[in-house]
Amino acid sequence: MKTRTLVAAVAAAAVVTAGSIALLARAADPTVEQLLADHALLRRELDRCRDLGIKAVDDPRCTVADEAERQRFFDKPKYTHRDVQVYPNSPTPDAKAPEPPKTEPPHG
């Protein structure tokens, strides 16, 4: 009977330990903001997901890494939009054409 109790206690301890490790590992998963702040960490996560292959589809860390990569490219533009004037010496459509100088008629 003592052997059964000992085996049950060891099994219960193993379950509790495994659960604690899983919770700690889950708490250590990087967030989108952390991945955006640290490019090397984002690169490591994306490389890990690439190495997982098809299993990466169901991996929550890969989902976070994909979201961070998407935000890095599409949500925060690095450049501001400016209108480009192809012919810089031509007048803009809004500008009025300068009036020709007034000349005196010839005396005759």
Secondary structure by P-SEA (a helix, b strand, c coil): caaaaaaaaaaaaaaaaaaaaaaaaaaacccaaaaaacaaaaaaaaaaaaaacccccccaaaaaaaaaaaaaccccccbbbbbbcccccccccccccccccccccccc
